Amino acid sequence: MEELKIAKIDVYQVDLPYSGGVYRLSGGREYRSFDATIVRITTDTGIEGWGESTPFGSNYVAAHALGVRAGIAEIAPWLIGLDPRRVDRINDAMDAALLGHEHAKTAIDVACWDIFGKSVGLPVCELLGGRTNIGLPIISSIYMGDPDDMRARVADHRARGYIGHSVKIGGEPADDAARITAALADKQPGEFFIVDANGGMTVESALHDAAEGFGIKVSKNGGLTKSRRHRDIAVAAGYTMSVQDTTGSDIAFAAIVHLGQTVPERNLRCVLECRDVVKGKLADGSFEVKNGHVVAPNLPGLGITPRMDALGKPVVSYQ
């Protein structure tokens, strides 16, 4: 195998406003915009790979946008000269350079998978285990609010073709019950719902309501390499899963879809349509949603073409 080497890592920063104005979570948390970090890795042969890490603010999980870019500053110098297709070895090098901080490793890992696919002429999903050839059901994100308003937002997404909905809760039990009741009031045949407190429940409540399924969020795991491991453990244990991310643009959505495309149909709940959460288009690609489903494109790598005018100039480069 002819060697490839990472020659340069460019880092971009883009603000992605929330498409609905104000997104509300449990504990009084509110979000109006999300700080996206986009990474371009260029090899010594000129192949480019792209990845994204967009934390959901700074108080959703242990991640924040400034930390993403600070983490990349720690990691990037150690990756120059390595072969990006050896994704496990890339992750070894990142873990040796920086303990934890998986959100900082995500964009680099995804960009390496993009290069891997382009270098061999295959979509990323084929390299992650092979596509299932099924349409992936997409799921909306219904922020916590007044029950009637939540019901209306579910109806709006339903009218736009969504067949799944992630309903946010995390307040008083009686209020949460009213929110769930309202959100499910008009449930249609074949429609499904996930109820998500986003860390707003006590341990006792969470254990009481626990189910045999979980969500894989790509950036919480550090990218596709470690998310693939979680997928395999879940499939071996017989669990169902959704494939999501904290939020993100077209680049993050591409990574979600490629991983989701490899999950056996019996184990897959849904994939998050994160593009719906934010304003602004950072890349083009064939990720059209039809009848509430999406399929990974049959193009090398992630199958995206970044919009350089939207990205602007790199905020920092390593080479």
Steps between C-alpha positions, in 0.01 A plus 500: 500500500640833394553720802308817564613758749319780674666816371274773636209551738285811456247608763194713424247663734138570402205619709182300435187679631221280633232481233215543749622807686551366854554131582403411859619205706448387857646710781420829329769454234449706183691502171482745213811411299758224478874542445616253232857384445570363153824318417661443161784249483716505186731212412837519328323384181237774517201298627279705732286366782241693700354465849296701751453534873221728623428480875150583621615807688728465800262351760338208319782247541867539597591671174522855369609660174810677631604167649464331161747737340733500801499120490580497130796726574632232737432214260573626149882528516523132593305392192706664228669225296265220610286299258139622547356170375633318806215636705565293812863610502388861454279457807790347691710807419220739599441318829873508574511874434185589693309299759124513453352808329334282237320798347841640398589177319176458308558730203849356444378141518212562257731683259731198501210271408410741219856473366494121540189474286628738234833317480334167415194631317244380755236667717587516869208271589657218297822534699310505830357155428284530192172672421167341586319641194207616712371851541585644840206652690576855609399648833417856600616681813208651696632731770335519842220752531128549539313174424278654232801661334686169501198331344497764226871456429458123472215562253721736299776240470245230418374713213858527375538122481650413837389164641697523825523766770735554794292671768696691763399495867670553836270711719250404766357148442144625454615763249707245312203263487292778343774570245523133401123464482469805275788398273350153447138618474488475120729199458467341158540132402869421452610813686735470798614721785807525724471684832827669593577692820851601386646449846205662675382193691617365833678164504194347665267625227736397224533145634124476543444595137799317351458308175716255308620746243723803473615780274841522339611862473800511268681793663448369854689188394783680323396423144407205283779267614381475859133530404549192283618310809188604692284390208661155498457453875134601474431264210674212680287567810179530300436866586327753279666834438458838341788673323525869579733783589471792737417724201674609184487591134500296180845360581393360837182362340705315239694320774174411679347356183805293404515338844123453513510333159706215651266418790282192437137599450384306807742699719442848358248741646580812302759761403490864606435756228737751662488731197147589605627644828729765351495773238767511234626249247869412515517220242312342212427130460235248399330462839142568395231391743216313328189382685675547832809298402852572379764281330878547491621604153701258290796735469857470632555616856221690672361614165501871584640813338562779753391853416823689539325838491300398808805372683720802442870482578656257750542638850814290538701248297749230599762353266 
